[in-house]
């Protein structure tokens, strides 16, 4: 009886681990295409119609960043290899 209880506890811990492992759904948000919705409409859709809580964007669009600001959606921004050295200079974008 003790062995079956131990197996049951181990199985429950395994299920609990799986539940915490799949807690986030991420999508890529690309701007290559025609007739794309406005960024605010995309963010509103993500928040109200999906469980997506993280996006990856491939260009630094002020409109997209403003739409995602304070939305609660986590954002990852990618940069082309050629732009990485410019990103090390924090004063390059300030005026």
N, C-alpha and C positions, 0 to 999 in steps of 0.2 A: 504494500500500500504506500509506503514512503517513497518508493521509486516512482510510482505513477504520479504522486503529488509533486515530486521534484521535476519530472518531465513537464507537467502542466505549468508549473511556475516558470520553467525555462522557456516554454513556448509562449507564455504570456509576455515575458520580457522581450523575446524576439519580436512579437507583434507590436509592442510598444516602441521598440527601436525602429521598425519599419514606418510607423505612423509619424515619427519625428523626422525620419529621413526624407520623406516625400512631402515636405511642408512648403515648398516654393516651386512655382512654375515660371520659367523665364521664356521670353520671346525676343527675337531680333526685330528691331524697328528700322527698316531701310526706307530711303526716300527715292530710290530708283524706280520710276514707273510713271504712268500717265494717270491723270484724273484721281490723285490721291486725296483722301479726306484731310481736313485741317488738323493740325496737331492736337488742339483742344478736343476735337471730336474723337480722336483716337484714344486720348487719355480718358475721356468720359466713358467710352465704350469699354475700355479695359477695367475701369473701376466698377461699372454698374452691371456689365453683362458677362464678366469672366472672373476667374479666381487668380488671374495673372498678377504677380506682385513684383516683377522685376523685368526690365527691358535692357537690351544692348543697342546702342545707337552707333552708327558708323561715321557720322559727321557731326560737328558741333554747330547745330542749328539753334540760334537764339529762340526761335519760335517753339521748337520742340522742348528745349530746356525750360522755357517759361511755362509751357503747358504741364510739364512734369513736376515743376517746383511745387512743394507742399502737397503733392498728390498722395504721398505715402508709397509710391512706386519706386523701388530701388533702380538706379540707373548705372550702367557701365558704359563708358565712352571709349571707343577704340580710336587709335590714331595710326595713320600710315607710317611705315618705317622712316620715310624721309622727313616726317614732321617731328620725330622724337627729339632730335637735338634742339630744335627751337623751343620745345616744351620745357627744357631744363632752364631756360632763361625766364624767370618769373616776371621780369619787368617788360618783356617784349610786347605784351598786349595792353599795357597801361599807358594812359596818356596824361 
